[in-house]
Amino acid sequence: MNCCVNQEKYKKMIQKTRQDGIALDREEYIEGICAFAVPLNIDRPDSQVAIWAVGLKRQVTDDGIRRYSQFLKETAKKIEIRFSSG
């Protein structure tokens, strides 16, 4: 597994996640598993919400990471719009 224990490197990873708008887990938590998470901004301060997807590393190519990331971001935007109009 690839676990980050360096505090400065961890802070940079958090900054990149905020900048990219998506969190990626490439076997950091479970060997052989990739996961993607996107926050949902639904204007509810009492809730922290995200959507996520999981796949086997052998099935998630670099191009797949790009496509899944884009799909999750687009889906998050659609959900946010639904919450803001209701």
PyMOL Python script that loads the backbone (N, CA, C, O; Angstrom):
from pymol import cmd

cmd.read_pdbstr("""\
ATOM      1  N   MET A   1       0.829  -1.184   0.000  1.00  0.00           N
ATOM      2  CA  MET A   1       0.000   0.000   0.000  1.00  0.00           C
ATOM      3  C   MET A   1       0.874   1.248   0.000  1.00  0.00           C
ATOM      4  O   MET A   1       2.020   1.226   0.449  1.00  0.00           O
ATOM      5  N   ASN A   2       0.316   2.313  -0.504  1.00  0.00           N
ATOM      6  CA  ASN A   2       1.029   3.580  -0.610  1.00  0.00           C
ATOM      7  C   ASN A   2       0.408   4.582   0.352  1.00  0.00           C
ATOM      8  O   ASN A   2      -0.539   5.282  -0.008  1.00  0.00           O
ATOM      9  N   CYS A   3       0.930   4.658   1.566  1.00  0.00           N
ATOM     10  CA  CYS A   3       0.368   5.519   2.601  1.00  0.00           C
ATOM     11  C   CYS A   3       1.284   6.721   2.825  1.00  0.00           C
ATOM     12  O   CYS A   3       2.501   6.566   2.924  1.00  0.00           O
ATOM     13  N   CYS A   4       0.705   7.911   2.906  1.00  0.00           N
ATOM     14  CA  CYS A   4       1.494   9.128   3.102  1.00  0.00           C
ATOM     15  C   CYS A   4       1.611   9.429   4.591  1.00  0.00           C
ATOM     16  O   CYS A   4       0.608   9.654   5.268  1.00  0.00           O
ATOM     17  N   VAL A   5       2.838   9.430   5.095  1.00  0.00           N
ATOM     18  CA  VAL A   5       3.064   9.754   6.498  1.00  0.00           C
ATOM     19  C   VAL A   5       3.861  11.048   6.665  1.00  0.00           C
ATOM     20  O   VAL A   5       4.083  11.496   7.790  1.00  0.00           O
ATOM     21  N   ASN A   6       4.288  11.647   5.563  1.00  0.00           N
ATOM     22  CA  ASN A   6       5.025  12.903   5.592  1.00  0.00           C
ATOM     23  C   ASN A   6       4.026  14.061   5.645  1.00  0.00           C
ATOM     24  O   ASN A   6       3.193  14.209   4.751  1.00  0.00           O
ATOM     25  N   GLN A   7       4.114  14.877   6.694  1.00  0.00           N
ATOM     26  CA  GLN A   7       3.127  15.938   6.912  1.00  0.00           C
ATOM     27  C   GLN A   7       3.096  16.951   5.767  1.00  0.00           C
ATOM     28  O   GLN A   7       2.012  17.347   5.338  1.00  0.00           O
ATOM     29  N   GLU A   8       4.237  17.373   5.268  1.00  0.00           N
ATOM     30  CA  GLU A   8       4.274  18.348   4.173  1.00  0.00           C
ATOM     31  C   GLU A   8       3.701  17.756   2.881  1.00  0.00           C
ATOM     32  O   GLU A   8       2.939  18.409   2.168  1.00  0.00           O
ATOM     33  N   LYS A   9       4.078  16.528   2.600  1.00  0.00           N
ATOM     34  CA  LYS A   9       3.543  15.865   1.406  1.00  0.00           C
ATOM     35  C   LYS A   9       2.024  15.703   1.525  1.00  0.00           C
ATOM     36  O   LYS A   9       1.295  15.880   0.549  1.00  0.00           O
ATOM     37  N   TYR A  10       1.556  15.366   2.728  1.00  0.00           N
ATOM     38  CA  TYR A  10       0.120  15.201   2.966  1.00  0.00           C
ATOM     39  C   TYR A  10      -0.621  16.526   2.725  1.00  0.00           C
ATOM     40  O   TYR A  10      -1.686  16.538   2.109  1.00  0.00           O
ATOM     41  N   LYS A  11      -0.062  17.626   3.207  1.00  0.00           N
ATOM     42  CA  LYS A  11      -0.676  18.939   2.996  1.00  0.00           C
ATOM     43  C   LYS A  11      -0.751  19.273   1.504  1.00  0.00           C
ATOM     44  O   LYS A  11      -1.744  19.830   1.037  1.00  0.00           O
ATOM     45  N   LYS A  12       0.296  18.931   0.768  1.00  0.00           N
ATOM     46  CA  LYS A  12       0.288  19.170  -0.682  1.00  0.00           C
ATOM     47  C   LYS A  12      -0.766  18.314  -1.372  1.00  0.00           C
ATOM     48  O   LYS A  12      -1.412  18.761  -2.319  1.00  0.00           O
ATOM     49  N   MET A  13      -0.938  17.085  -0.900  1.00  0.00           N
ATOM     50  CA  MET A  13      -1.961  16.217  -1.465  1.00  0.00           C
ATOM     51  C   MET A  13      -3.358  16.794  -1.213  1.00  0.00           C
ATOM     52  O   MET A  13      -4.218  16.738  -2.092  1.00  0.00           O
ATOM     53  N   ILE A  14      -3.583  17.342  -0.029  1.00  0.00           N
ATOM     54  CA  ILE A  14      -4.874  17.960   0.308  1.00  0.00           C
ATOM     55  C   ILE A  14      -5.107  19.178  -0.577  1.00  0.00           C
ATOM     56  O   ILE A  14      -6.209  19.367  -1.092  1.00  0.00           O
ATOM     57  N   GLN A  15      -4.085  20.002  -0.757  1.00  0.00           N
ATOM     58  CA  GLN A  15      -4.215  21.185  -1.620  1.00  0.00           C
ATOM     59  C   GLN A  15      -4.540  20.780  -3.054  1.00  0.00           C
ATOM     60  O   GLN A  15      -5.374  21.414  -3.701  1.00  0.00           O
ATOM     61  N   LYS A  16      -3.895  19.737  -3.555  1.00  0.00           N
ATOM     62  CA  LYS A  16      -4.163  19.272  -4.914  1.00  0.00           C
ATOM     63  C   LYS A  16      -5.594  18.759  -5.029  1.00  0.00           C
ATOM     64  O   LYS A  16      -6.260  18.999  -6.036  1.00  0.00           O
ATOM     65  N   THR A  17      -6.062  18.064  -4.019  1.00  0.00           N
ATOM     66  CA  THR A  17      -7.435  17.559  -4.010  1.00  0.00           C
ATOM     67  C   THR A  17      -8.419  18.718  -4.064  1.00  0.00           C
ATOM     68  O   THR A  17      -9.389  18.673  -4.822  1.00  0.00           O
ATOM     69  N   ARG A  18      -8.180  19.749  -3.273  1.00  0.00           N
ATOM     70  CA  ARG A  18      -9.057  20.930  -3.295  1.00  0.00           C
ATOM     71  C   ARG A  18      -9.023  21.609  -4.661  1.00  0.00           C
ATOM     72  O   ARG A  18     -10.058  22.027  -5.180  1.00  0.00           O
ATOM     73  N   GLN A  19      -7.847  21.715  -5.228  1.00  0.00           N
ATOM     74  CA  GLN A  19      -7.685  22.363  -6.532  1.00  0.00           C
ATOM     75  C   GLN A  19      -8.382  21.556  -7.635  1.00  0.00           C
ATOM     76  O   GLN A  19      -9.066  22.125  -8.486  1.00  0.00           O
ATOM     77  N   ASP A  20      -8.208  20.246  -7.615  1.00  0.00           N
ATOM     78  CA  ASP A  20      -8.785  19.373  -8.644  1.00  0.00           C
ATOM     79  C   ASP A  20     -10.285  19.141  -8.455  1.00  0.00           C
ATOM     80  O   ASP A  20     -10.993  18.822  -9.410  1.00  0.00           O
ATOM     81  N   GLY A  21     -10.764  19.303  -7.225  1.00  0.00           N
ATOM     82  CA  GLY A  21     -12.178  19.076  -6.950  1.00  0.00           C
ATOM     83  C   GLY A  21     -12.557  17.614  -6.810  1.00  0.00           C
ATOM     84  O   GLY A  21     -13.738  17.266  -6.822  1.00  0.00           O
ATOM     85  N   ILE A  22     -11.553  16.759  -6.676  1.00  0.00           N
ATOM     86  CA  ILE A  22     -11.814  15.325  -6.528  1.00  0.00           C
ATOM     87  C   ILE A  22     -10.692  14.677  -5.711  1.00  0.00           C
ATOM     88  O   ILE A  22      -9.521  15.035  -5.839  1.00  0.00           O
ATOM     89  N   ALA A  23     -11.074  13.733  -4.885  1.00  0.00           N
ATOM     90  CA  ALA A  23     -10.098  12.964  -4.122  1.00  0.00           C
ATOM     91  C   ALA A  23      -9.925  11.606  -4.780  1.00  0.00           C
ATOM     92  O   ALA A  23     -10.904  10.949  -5.133  1.00  0.00           O
ATOM     93  N   LEU A  24      -8.694  11.196  -4.940  1.00  0.00           N
ATOM     94  CA  LEU A  24      -8.384   9.894  -5.537  1.00  0.00           C
ATOM     95  C   LEU A  24      -7.661   9.025  -4.511  1.00  0.00           C
ATOM     96  O   LEU A  24      -6.766   9.488  -3.804  1.00  0.00           O
ATOM     97  N   ASP A  25      -8.052   7.799  -4.446  1.00  0.00           N
ATOM     98  CA  ASP A  25      -7.386   6.812  -3.592  1.00  0.00           C
ATOM     99  C   ASP A  25      -6.883   5.712  -4.511  1.00  0.00           C
ATOM    100  O   ASP A  25      -7.668   4.933  -5.052  1.00  0.00           O
ATOM    101  N   ARG A  26      -5.585   5.655  -4.681  1.00  0.00           N
ATOM    102  CA  ARG A  26      -4.975   4.626  -5.533  1.00  0.00           C
ATOM    103  C   ARG A  26      -4.262   3.621  -4.650  1.00  0.00           C
ATOM    104  O   ARG A  26      -3.039   3.638  -4.509  1.00  0.00           O
ATOM    105  N   GLU A  27      -5.052   2.753  -4.066  1.00  0.00           N
ATOM    106  CA  GLU A  27      -4.557   1.693  -3.184  1.00  0.00           C
ATOM    107  C   GLU A  27      -3.974   2.222  -1.879  1.00  0.00           C
ATOM    108  O   GLU A  27      -3.229   1.502  -1.214  1.00  0.00           O
ATOM    109  N   GLU A  28      -4.288   3.459  -1.492  1.00  0.00           N
ATOM    110  CA  GLU A  28      -3.768   3.960  -0.221  1.00  0.00           C
ATOM    111  C   GLU A  28      -4.448   3.291   0.966  1.00  0.00           C
ATOM    112  O   GLU A  28      -3.843   3.121   2.025  1.00  0.00           O
ATOM    113  N   TYR A  29      -5.718   2.910   0.781  1.00  0.00           N
ATOM    114  CA  TYR A  29      -6.484   2.335   1.891  1.00  0.00           C
ATOM    115  C   TYR A  29      -6.587   0.819   1.791  1.00  0.00           C
ATOM    116  O   TYR A  29      -6.365   0.103   2.768  1.00  0.00           O
ATOM    117  N   ILE A  30      -6.925   0.342   0.600  1.00  0.00           N
ATOM    118  CA  ILE A  30      -7.056  -1.103   0.398  1.00  0.00           C
ATOM    119  C   ILE A  30      -6.298  -1.483  -0.874  1.00  0.00           C
ATOM    120  O   ILE A  30      -6.522  -0.907  -1.939  1.00  0.00           O
ATOM    121  N   GLU A  31      -5.415  -2.442  -0.750  1.00  0.00           N
ATOM    122  CA  GLU A  31      -4.626  -2.885  -1.895  1.00  0.00           C
ATOM    123  C   GLU A  31      -5.541  -3.434  -2.994  1.00  0.00           C
ATOM    124  O   GLU A  31      -6.435  -4.240  -2.735  1.00  0.00           O
ATOM    125  N   GLY A  32      -5.297  -2.977  -4.222  1.00  0.00           N
ATOM    126  CA  GLY A  32      -6.071  -3.447  -5.354  1.00  0.00           C
ATOM    127  C   GLY A  32      -7.326  -2.637  -5.636  1.00  0.00           C
ATOM    128  O   GLY A  32      -8.059  -2.938  -6.577  1.00  0.00           O
ATOM    129  N   ILE A  33      -7.579  -1.609  -4.827  1.00  0.00           N
ATOM    130  CA  ILE A  33      -8.803  -0.804  -4.965  1.00  0.00           C
ATOM    131  C   ILE A  33      -8.460   0.649  -5.269  1.00  0.00           C
ATOM    132  O   ILE A  33      -7.565   1.231  -4.657  1.00  0.00           O
ATOM    133  N   CYS A  34      -9.191   1.231  -6.232  1.00  0.00           N
ATOM    134  CA  CYS A  34      -9.117   2.667  -6.523  1.00  0.00           C
ATOM    135  C   CYS A  34     -10.470   3.276  -6.189  1.00  0.00           C
ATOM    136  O   CYS A  34     -11.508   2.660  -6.431  1.00  0.00           O
ATOM    137  N   ALA A  35     -10.462   4.475  -5.638  1.00  0.00           N
ATOM    138  CA  ALA A  35     -11.711   5.147  -5.291  1.00  0.00           C
ATOM    139  C   ALA A  35     -11.617   6.626  -5.663  1.00  0.00           C
ATOM    140  O   ALA A  35     -10.534   7.211  -5.696  1.00  0.00           O
ATOM    141  N   PHE A  36     -12.764   7.204  -5.938  1.00  0.00           N
ATOM    142  CA  PHE A  36     -12.895   8.605  -6.329  1.00  0.00           C
ATOM    143  C   PHE A  36     -13.987   9.221  -5.458  1.00  0.00           C
ATOM    144  O   PHE A  36     -15.006   8.578  -5.204  1.00  0.00           O
ATOM    145  N   ALA A  37     -13.792  10.440  -5.004  1.00  0.00           N
ATOM    146  CA  ALA A  37     -14.826  11.122  -4.222  1.00  0.00           C
ATOM    147  C   ALA A  37     -14.882  12.591  -4.617  1.00  0.00           C
ATOM    148  O   ALA A  37     -13.856  13.238  -4.827  1.00  0.00           O
ATOM    149  N   VAL A  38     -16.112  13.102  -4.712  1.00  0.00           N
ATOM    150  CA  VAL A  38     -16.353  14.496  -5.077  1.00  0.00           C
ATOM    151  C   VAL A  38     -17.293  15.089  -4.029  1.00  0.00           C
ATOM    152  O   VAL A  38     -18.324  14.490  -3.724  1.00  0.00           O
ATOM    153  N   PRO A  39     -16.955  16.262  -3.469  1.00  0.00           N
ATOM    154  CA  PRO A  39     -17.853  16.874  -2.493  1.00  0.00           C
ATOM    155  C   PRO A  39     -19.092  17.451  -3.175  1.00  0.00           C
ATOM    156  O   PRO A  39     -19.051  17.843  -4.342  1.00  0.00           O
ATOM    157  N   LEU A  40     -20.175  17.495  -2.437  1.00  0.00           N
ATOM    158  CA  LEU A  40     -21.401  18.143  -2.905  1.00  0.00           C
ATOM    159  C   LEU A  40     -21.612  19.399  -2.070  1.00  0.00           C
ATOM    160  O   LEU A  40     -21.652  19.329  -0.841  1.00  0.00           O
ATOM    161  N   ASN A  41     -21.745  20.524  -2.715  1.00  0.00           N
ATOM    162  CA  ASN A  41     -22.006  21.791  -2.031  1.00  0.00           C
ATOM    163  C   ASN A  41     -23.499  22.050  -2.107  1.00  0.00           C
ATOM    164  O   ASN A  41     -23.996  22.615  -3.082  1.00  0.00           O
ATOM    165  N   ILE A  42     -24.215  21.628  -1.059  1.00  0.00           N
ATOM    166  CA  ILE A  42     -25.667  21.707  -1.087  1.00  0.00           C
ATOM    167  C   ILE A  42     -26.219  22.780  -0.148  1.00  0.00           C
ATOM    168  O   ILE A  42     -27.407  22.768   0.175  1.00  0.00           O
ATOM    169  N   ASP A  43     -25.377  23.696   0.284  1.00  0.00           N
ATOM    170  CA  ASP A  43     -25.799  24.811   1.137  1.00  0.00           C
ATOM    171  C   ASP A  43     -26.536  24.362   2.397  1.00  0.00           C
ATOM    172  O   ASP A  43     -27.539  24.957   2.789  1.00  0.00           O
ATOM    173  N   ARG A  44     -26.035  23.330   3.006  1.00  0.00           N
ATOM    174  CA  ARG A  44     -26.570  22.858   4.281  1.00  0.00           C
ATOM    175  C   ARG A  44     -25.394  22.736   5.245  1.00  0.00           C
ATOM    176  O   ARG A  44     -24.686  21.729   5.243  1.00  0.00           O
ATOM    177  N   PRO A  45     -25.189  23.762   6.068  1.00  0.00           N
ATOM    178  CA  PRO A  45     -24.002  23.772   6.934  1.00  0.00           C
ATOM    179  C   PRO A  45     -23.939  22.607   7.926  1.00  0.00           C
ATOM    180  O   PRO A  45     -22.869  22.293   8.448  1.00  0.00           O
ATOM    181  N   ASP A  46     -25.078  21.971   8.186  1.00  0.00           N
ATOM    182  CA  ASP A  46     -25.082  20.858   9.132  1.00  0.00           C
ATOM    183  C   ASP A  46     -24.738  19.527   8.477  1.00  0.00           C
ATOM    184  O   ASP A  46     -24.705  18.496   9.149  1.00  0.00           O
ATOM    185  N   SER A  47     -24.478  19.540   7.153  1.00  0.00           N
ATOM    186  CA  SER A  47     -24.192  18.304   6.434  1.00  0.00           C
ATOM    187  C   SER A  47     -22.921  18.427   5.600  1.00  0.00           C
ATOM    188  O   SER A  47     -22.675  19.453   4.965  1.00  0.00           O
ATOM    189  N   GLN A  48     -22.129  17.379   5.614  1.00  0.00           N
ATOM    190  CA  GLN A  48     -20.993  17.251   4.707  1.00  0.00           C
ATOM    191  C   GLN A  48     -21.288  16.047   3.831  1.00  0.00           C
ATOM    192  O   GLN A  48     -21.388  14.918   4.312  1.00  0.00           O
ATOM    193  N   VAL A  49     -21.426  16.307   2.532  1.00  0.00           N
ATOM    194  CA  VAL A  49     -21.911  15.279   1.620  1.00  0.00           C
ATOM    195  C   VAL A  49     -20.925  15.096   0.472  1.00  0.00           C
ATOM    196  O   VAL A  49     -20.301  16.055   0.018  1.00  0.00           O
ATOM    197  N   ALA A  50     -20.792  13.863   0.011  1.00  0.00           N
ATOM    198  CA  ALA A  50     -19.940  13.556  -1.141  1.00  0.00           C
ATOM    199  C   ALA A  50     -20.542  12.372  -1.882  1.00  0.00           C
ATOM    200  O   ALA A  50     -21.330  11.604  -1.329  1.00  0.00           O
ATOM    201  N   ILE A  51     -20.156  12.242  -3.141  1.00  0.00           N
ATOM    202  CA  ILE A  51     -20.463  11.027  -3.876  1.00  0.00           C
ATOM    203  C   ILE A  51     -19.134  10.359  -4.207  1.00  0.00           C
ATOM    204  O   ILE A  51     -18.116  11.031  -4.376  1.00  0.00           O
ATOM    205  N   TRP A  52     -19.151   9.050  -4.296  1.00  0.00           N
ATOM    206  CA  TRP A  52     -17.906   8.353  -4.565  1.00  0.00           C
ATOM    207  C   TRP A  52     -18.156   7.101  -5.400  1.00  0.00           C
ATOM    208  O   TRP A  52     -19.269   6.581  -5.476  1.00  0.00           O
ATOM    209  N   ALA A  53     -17.094   6.652  -6.009  1.00  0.00           N
ATOM    210  CA  ALA A  53     -17.124   5.436  -6.815  1.00  0.00           C
ATOM    211  C   ALA A  53     -15.868   4.632  -6.511  1.00  0.00           C
ATOM    212  O   ALA A  53     -14.824   5.188  -6.169  1.00  0.00           O
ATOM    213  N   VAL A  54     -15.986   3.330  -6.641  1.00  0.00           N
ATOM    214  CA  VAL A  54     -14.884   2.420  -6.321  1.00  0.00           C
ATOM    215  C   VAL A  54     -14.711   1.430  -7.466  1.00  0.00           C
ATOM    216  O   VAL A  54     -15.685   1.006  -8.088  1.00  0.00           O
ATOM    217  N   GLY A  55     -13.465   1.070  -7.735  1.00  0.00           N
ATOM    218  CA  GLY A  55     -13.193   0.074  -8.766  1.00  0.00           C
ATOM    219  C   GLY A  55     -11.927  -0.695  -8.465  1.00  0.00           C
ATOM    220  O   GLY A  55     -11.101  -0.266  -7.659  1.00  0.00           O
ATOM    221  N   LEU A  56     -11.782  -1.818  -9.106  1.00  0.00           N
ATOM    222  CA  LEU A  56     -10.562  -2.604  -8.972  1.00  0.00           C
ATOM    223  C   LEU A  56      -9.435  -1.922  -9.743  1.00  0.00           C
ATOM    224  O   LEU A  56      -9.647  -1.433 -10.853  1.00  0.00           O
ATOM    225  N   LYS A  57      -8.254  -1.888  -9.164  1.00  0.00           N
ATOM    226  CA  LYS A  57      -7.112  -1.230  -9.804  1.00  0.00           C
ATOM    227  C   LYS A  57      -6.873  -1.762 -11.216  1.00  0.00           C
ATOM    228  O   LYS A  57      -6.594  -0.987 -12.130  1.00  0.00           O
ATOM    229  N   ARG A  58      -6.977  -3.032 -11.391  1.00  0.00           N
ATOM    230  CA  ARG A  58      -6.707  -3.628 -12.706  1.00  0.00           C
ATOM    231  C   ARG A  58      -7.741  -3.228 -13.748  1.00  0.00           C
ATOM    232  O   ARG A  58      -7.508  -3.404 -14.944  1.00  0.00           O
ATOM    233  N   GLN A  59      -8.876  -2.694 -13.317  1.00  0.00           N
ATOM    234  CA  GLN A  59      -9.918  -2.269 -14.243  1.00  0.00           C
ATOM    235  C   GLN A  59      -9.938  -0.756 -14.459  1.00  0.00           C
ATOM    236  O   GLN A  59     -10.653  -0.265 -15.331  1.00  0.00           O
ATOM    237  N   VAL A  60      -9.160  -0.018 -13.673  1.00  0.00           N
ATOM    238  CA  VAL A  60      -9.171   1.444 -13.737  1.00  0.00           C
ATOM    239  C   VAL A  60      -7.872   1.925 -14.379  1.00  0.00           C
ATOM    240  O   VAL A  60      -6.835   2.000 -13.719  1.00  0.00           O
ATOM    241  N   THR A  61      -7.937   2.248 -15.658  1.00  0.00           N
ATOM    242  CA  THR A  61      -6.768   2.737 -16.386  1.00  0.00           C
ATOM    243  C   THR A  61      -6.576   4.230 -16.108  1.00  0.00           C
ATOM    244  O   THR A  61      -7.436   4.865 -15.498  1.00  0.00           O
ATOM    245  N   ASP A  62      -5.455   4.785 -16.554  1.00  0.00           N
ATOM    246  CA  ASP A  62      -5.240   6.229 -16.401  1.00  0.00           C
ATOM    247  C   ASP A  62      -6.325   7.018 -17.127  1.00  0.00           C
ATOM    248  O   ASP A  62      -6.811   8.024 -16.609  1.00  0.00           O
ATOM    249  N   ASP A  63      -6.708   6.568 -18.324  1.00  0.00           N
ATOM    250  CA  ASP A  63      -7.796   7.228 -19.047  1.00  0.00           C
ATOM    251  C   ASP A  63      -9.108   7.075 -18.290  1.00  0.00           C
ATOM    252  O   ASP A  63      -9.924   7.997 -18.260  1.00  0.00           O
ATOM    253  N   GLY A  64      -9.310   5.917 -17.680  1.00  0.00           N
ATOM    254  CA  GLY A  64     -10.504   5.690 -16.874  1.00  0.00           C
ATOM    255  C   GLY A  64     -10.577   6.648 -15.698  1.00  0.00           C
ATOM    256  O   GLY A  64     -11.654   7.146 -15.368  1.00  0.00           O
ATOM    257  N   ILE A  65      -9.453   6.907 -15.071  1.00  0.00           N
ATOM    258  CA  ILE A  65      -9.425   7.858 -13.954  1.00  0.00           C
ATOM    259  C   ILE A  65      -9.910   9.221 -14.424  1.00  0.00           C
ATOM    260  O   ILE A  65     -10.703   9.868 -13.741  1.00  0.00           O
ATOM    261  N   ARG A  66      -9.441   9.656 -15.578  1.00  0.00           N
ATOM    262  CA  ARG A  66      -9.866  10.949 -16.122  1.00  0.00           C
ATOM    263  C   ARG A  66     -11.369  10.947 -16.407  1.00  0.00           C
ATOM    264  O   ARG A  66     -12.078  11.886 -16.043  1.00  0.00           O
ATOM    265  N   ARG A  67     -11.847   9.889 -17.058  1.00  0.00           N
ATOM    266  CA  ARG A  67     -13.267   9.821 -17.421  1.00  0.00           C
ATOM    267  C   ARG A  67     -14.167   9.706 -16.190  1.00  0.00           C
ATOM    268  O   ARG A  67     -15.186  10.391 -16.107  1.00  0.00           O
ATOM    269  N   TYR A  68     -13.803   8.850 -15.235  1.00  0.00           N
ATOM    270  CA  TYR A  68     -14.607   8.697 -14.024  1.00  0.00           C
ATOM    271  C   TYR A  68     -14.619   9.990 -13.212  1.00  0.00           C
ATOM    272  O   TYR A  68     -15.648  10.375 -12.657  1.00  0.00           O
ATOM    273  N   SER A  69     -13.474  10.650 -13.150  1.00  0.00           N
ATOM    274  CA  SER A  69     -13.393  11.918 -12.415  1.00  0.00           C
ATOM    275  C   SER A  69     -14.329  12.946 -13.029  1.00  0.00           C
ATOM    276  O   SER A  69     -15.074  13.619 -12.317  1.00  0.00           O
ATOM    277  N   GLN A  70     -14.292  13.067 -14.336  1.00  0.00           N
ATOM    278  CA  GLN A  70     -15.163  14.018 -15.031  1.00  0.00           C
ATOM    279  C   GLN A  70     -16.633  13.657 -14.831  1.00  0.00           C
ATOM    280  O   GLN A  70     -17.461  14.536 -14.590  1.00  0.00           O
ATOM    281  N   PHE A  71     -16.958  12.382 -14.927  1.00  0.00           N
ATOM    282  CA  PHE A  71     -18.338  11.936 -14.732  1.00  0.00           C
ATOM    283  C   PHE A  71     -18.834  12.282 -13.332  1.00  0.00           C
ATOM    284  O   PHE A  71     -19.947  12.787 -13.179  1.00  0.00           O
ATOM    285  N   LEU A  72     -18.024  12.019 -12.310  1.00  0.00           N
ATOM    286  CA  LEU A  72     -18.433  12.323 -10.934  1.00  0.00           C
ATOM    287  C   LEU A  72     -18.615  13.821 -10.723  1.00  0.00           C
ATOM    288  O   LEU A  72     -19.563  14.243 -10.061  1.00  0.00           O
ATOM    289  N   LYS A  73     -17.720  14.621 -11.277  1.00  0.00           N
ATOM    290  CA  LYS A  73     -17.842  16.079 -11.141  1.00  0.00           C
ATOM    291  C   LYS A  73     -19.129  16.574 -11.808  1.00  0.00           C
ATOM    292  O   LYS A  73     -19.836  17.407 -11.242  1.00  0.00           O
ATOM    293  N   GLU A  74     -19.435  16.068 -13.003  1.00  0.00           N
ATOM    294  CA  GLU A  74     -20.655  16.467 -13.707  1.00  0.00           C
ATOM    295  C   GLU A  74     -21.895  16.028 -12.933  1.00  0.00           C
ATOM    296  O   GLU A  74     -22.871  16.774 -12.845  1.00  0.00           O
ATOM    297  N   THR A  75     -21.860  14.834 -12.380  1.00  0.00           N
ATOM    298  CA  THR A  75     -22.982  14.325 -11.592  1.00  0.00           C
ATOM    299  C   THR A  75     -23.177  15.162 -10.332  1.00  0.00           C
ATOM    300  O   THR A  75     -24.308  15.464  -9.950  1.00  0.00           O
ATOM    301  N   ALA A  76     -22.077  15.534  -9.692  1.00  0.00           N
ATOM    302  CA  ALA A  76     -22.161  16.377  -8.495  1.00  0.00           C
ATOM    303  C   ALA A  76     -22.827  17.712  -8.818  1.00  0.00           C
ATOM    304  O   ALA A  76     -23.672  18.186  -8.059  1.00  0.00           O
ATOM    305  N   LYS A  77     -22.451  18.309  -9.927  1.00  0.00           N
ATOM    306  CA  LYS A  77     -23.057  19.593 -10.330  1.00  0.00           C
ATOM    307  C   LYS A  77     -24.565  19.442 -10.521  1.00  0.00           C
ATOM    308  O   LYS A  77     -25.333  20.300 -10.087  1.00  0.00           O
ATOM    309  N   LYS A  78     -24.992  18.359 -11.166  1.00  0.00           N
ATOM    310  CA  LYS A  78     -26.427  18.126 -11.382  1.00  0.00           C
ATOM    311  C   LYS A  78     -27.162  17.967 -10.050  1.00  0.00           C
ATOM    312  O   LYS A  78     -28.264  18.490  -9.881  1.00  0.00           O
ATOM    313  N   ILE A  79     -26.563  17.258  -9.122  1.00  0.00           N
ATOM    314  CA  ILE A  79     -27.181  17.074  -7.805  1.00  0.00           C
ATOM    315  C   ILE A  79     -27.251  18.412  -7.074  1.00  0.00           C
ATOM    316  O   ILE A  79     -28.269  18.728  -6.458  1.00  0.00           O
ATOM    317  N   GLU A  80     -26.181  19.197  -7.139  1.00  0.00           N
ATOM    318  CA  GLU A  80     -26.166  20.505  -6.483  1.00  0.00           C
ATOM    319  C   GLU A  80     -27.277  21.406  -7.023  1.00  0.00           C
ATOM    320  O   GLU A  80     -27.943  22.106  -6.261  1.00  0.00           O
ATOM    321  N   ILE A  81     -27.469  21.382  -8.338  1.00  0.00           N
ATOM    322  CA  ILE A  81     -28.520  22.193  -8.955  1.00  0.00           C
ATOM    323  C   ILE A  81     -29.897  21.762  -8.425  1.00  0.00           C
ATOM    324  O   ILE A  81     -30.741  22.606  -8.124  1.00  0.00           O
ATOM    325  N   ARG A  82     -30.113  20.468  -8.315  1.00  0.00           N
ATOM    326  CA  ARG A  82     -31.393  19.956  -7.790  1.00  0.00           C
ATOM    327  C   ARG A  82     -31.635  20.420  -6.362  1.00  0.00           C
ATOM    328  O   ARG A  82     -32.757  20.789  -6.015  1.00  0.00           O
ATOM    329  N   PHE A  83     -30.592  20.406  -5.525  1.00  0.00           N
ATOM    330  CA  PHE A  83     -30.737  20.837  -4.134  1.00  0.00           C
ATOM    331  C   PHE A  83     -30.973  22.343  -4.053  1.00  0.00           C
ATOM    332  O   PHE A  83     -31.740  22.800  -3.206  1.00  0.00           O
ATOM    333  N   SER A  84     -30.335  23.108  -4.912  1.00  0.00           N
ATOM    334  CA  SER A  84     -30.472  24.567  -4.838  1.00  0.00           C
ATOM    335  C   SER A  84     -31.834  25.040  -5.356  1.00  0.00           C
ATOM    336  O   SER A  84     -32.288  26.126  -4.995  1.00  0.00           O
ATOM    337  N   SER A  85     -32.483  24.239  -6.194  1.00  0.00           N
ATOM    338  CA  SER A  85     -33.786  24.658  -6.741  1.00  0.00           C
ATOM    339  C   SER A  85     -34.944  24.141  -5.885  1.00  0.00           C
ATOM    340  O   SER A  85     -36.102  24.463  -6.154  1.00  0.00           O
ATOM    341  N   GLY A  86     -34.650  23.360  -4.879  1.00  0.00           N
ATOM    342  CA  GLY A  86     -35.741  22.784  -4.090  1.00  0.00           C
ATOM    343  C   GLY A  86     -35.800  23.403  -2.788  1.00  0.00           C
ATOM    344  O   GLY A  86     -36.655  23.051  -1.975  1.00  0.00           O
TER     345      GLY A  86
END
""", "prot")
cmd.dss("prot")
cmd.show_as("cartoon", "prot")
cmd.util.cbc("prot")
cmd.orient("prot")
